[in-house]
Amino acid sequence: GMVFQNYALFPHMTVAENLAFPLSVRGMSKTDVGEKVKKALGMVQLDTFAHRYPAQLSG
């Protein structure tokens, strides 16, 4: 599928922060959030992009 960046990501947050946000809102502990974010980024081979901002990503 495709996720349009303009409506799905917060431009002032990094990739990892964007992934962590909904988990934090749901009350998940910071430790669990960190583990889930790391796992998700690894699954899609984007772990090296965790600290980049949406505008720094291509397509």
C-alpha positions as CSV (number, residue, x, y, z in Angstrom):
1,G,0.0,0.0,0.0
2,M,0.9,3.6,-0.1
3,V,0.8,6.2,2.7
4,F,0.7,9.8,1.6
5,Q,3.3,11.7,3.6
6,N,1.5,15.0,3.7
7,Y,-1.4,13.6,5.8
8,A,0.2,10.7,7.7
9,L,3.4,12.1,9.1
10,F,4.3,15.0,11.4
11,P,7.0,17.0,9.6
12,H,8.5,18.2,12.9
13,M,9.1,14.7,14.2
14,T,11.6,12.1,13.1
15,V,10.7,8.8,11.5
16,A,11.1,7.1,14.9
17,E,9.0,9.8,16.7
18,N,6.2,9.5,14.1
19,L,6.1,5.7,14.7
20,A,6.2,6.1,18.5
21,F,3.5,8.8,18.7
22,P,0.4,6.6,18.4
23,L,1.9,4.0,20.7
24,S,2.6,6.6,23.4
25,V,-0.9,8.0,23.0
26,R,-2.2,4.6,23.8
27,G,-0.3,4.6,27.0
28,M,2.4,2.1,26.1
29,S,5.6,2.3,28.2
30,K,8.6,4.1,26.7
31,T,10.6,0.8,26.8
32,D,7.9,-1.1,24.9
33,V,7.5,1.8,22.4
34,G,11.2,1.8,21.7
35,E,11.3,-1.9,21.2
36,K,8.3,-1.8,18.8
37,V,9.7,1.1,16.8
38,K,13.1,-0.6,16.5
39,K,11.4,-3.8,15.4
40,A,9.1,-2.1,12.9
41,L,12.0,-0.1,11.3
42,G,14.1,-3.2,11.1
43,M,11.3,-5.2,9.4
44,V,11.2,-2.6,6.5
45,Q,14.9,-2.0,6.5
46,L,14.6,1.6,7.5
47,D,16.5,1.4,10.9
48,T,19.2,3.7,9.5
49,F,16.6,6.4,8.8
50,A,15.1,6.5,12.3
51,H,16.5,10.0,13.1
52,R,15.6,11.6,9.8
53,Y,12.7,13.8,9.2
54,P,10.0,13.0,6.6
55,A,11.3,15.8,4.3
56,Q,14.6,14.0,4.2
57,L,13.1,10.8,2.8
58,S,12.6,10.1,-0.9
59,G,9.3,8.9,-2.3
